[in-house]
């Protein structure tokens, strides 16, 4: 009986900690996406070649972050509807 309660408590604490870590990673990914998009927009308006090169390199990181953002939004919608 005691071991069952202990195992259940540990599983619950682990789940809560994992959900907290997931939330932190999700927020970090969204913040990085916003920073990348803002930097790319500002760099692409410049006439110099160096900022345009930066904007080109930022495009590489934006696509995976957009896919992560869409996944986060889809999961949150599924949580609300379920």
C-alpha positions in Angstrom: 0.0 0.0 0.0 2.7 2.5 1.0 4.8 1.6 -2.1 1.9 2.2 -4.4 1.2 5.6 -2.9 4.9 6.5 -3.2 5.2 5.4 -6.8 2.0 7.3 -7.7 3.3 10.4 -6.0 6.7 10.2 -7.8 4.9 9.7 -11.1 2.7 12.7 -10.5 5.6 14.9 -9.5 7.6 13.7 -12.6 4.6 14.5 -14.9 4.2 18.0 -13.4 7.9 18.7 -13.7 7.9 17.5 -17.3 4.9 19.7 -18.1 6.8 22.6 -16.6 9.8 21.9 -18.7 7.7 21.6 -21.8 6.1 25.0 -21.1 9.5 26.6 -20.6 10.8 25.2 -23.9 7.7 26.2 -25.7 7.9 29.8 -24.5 11.6 29.9 -25.3 10.9 28.6 -28.9 8.2 31.2 -29.4 10.5 34.0 -28.1 13.3 32.9 -30.4 10.9 32.7 -33.3 9.8 36.3 -32.7 13.4 37.5 -32.4 14.4 35.7 -35.6 11.4 37.1 -37.5 12.1 40.7 -36.2 15.8 40.5 -37.0 15.2 39.1 -40.5 12.7 41.8 -41.3 15.0 44.6 -40.1 18.1 43.1 -41.8 16.3 42.6 -45.1 15.4 46.3 -45.4 19.1 47.3 -45.4 20.9 48.0 -48.7 24.2 46.6 -47.5 25.2 43.0 -48.3 26.1 42.0 -44.7 22.6 42.4 -43.2 21.1 40.7 -46.2 23.4 37.7 -45.6 22.2 37.7 -42.0 18.6 37.7 -43.2 19.3 34.8 -45.5 20.9 32.7 -42.7 18.0 33.5 -40.3 15.6 31.9 -42.8 17.2 28.5 -42.1 16.2 28.7 -38.5 12.7 30.2 -39.0 11.1 27.2 -40.7 11.7 24.7 -37.8 10.6 27.2 -35.3 7.4 27.9 -37.2 6.7 24.1 -37.3 7.3 23.9 -33.6 4.9 26.9 -33.1 2.2 25.2 -35.1 2.6 22.0 -33.1 2.4 23.9 -29.8 -0.8 25.7 -31.0 -2.3 22.4 -32.2 -1.6 20.7 -28.9 -3.0 23.6 -26.9 -6.2 23.6 -29.0 -6.5 19.8 -28.6 -6.1 20.2 -24.8 -8.9 22.8 -24.7 -11.3 20.8 -26.9 -10.6 17.5 -25.1 
